[in-house]
Amino acid sequence: MLRHVVMFQFKEEAQGRTKAENVAITKAMLEALPEKISWIRSSTVATNAEDADAGNFDLVLITDFDSMEDYRRYKVHPDHVAVGNFMRPVRITRSSVDFYL
């Protein structure tokens, strides 16, 4: 099994919305993906705790796939691409790691 972990930092304001609004929209979009992409085995989306260090990343996605091939199919799936297109102008950075369990 392959685990894909991605963390994102968001701009304070972008596209006429606050950071909190863009994080909430992104979270909802990511949480909807398992219903649309059958080869996602599990997925967790979480935001940085309100009382945590403000310098932390704002959102994390942890997704499991049976194989690297399934992950690569996920990357190009139109619903996943749509999330990326939404996020690009509202995020500062992203960091990821993929590893086998």
Secondary structure, 3 states (H helix, E strand, C coil): CEEEEEEEEECCEECCEEHHHHHHHHHHHHHHHHHHCCCCCEEEEEECCCCCCCCCCCEEEEEEECCHHHHHHHHHCHHHHHHHHHHCCCEEEEEEEEEEC
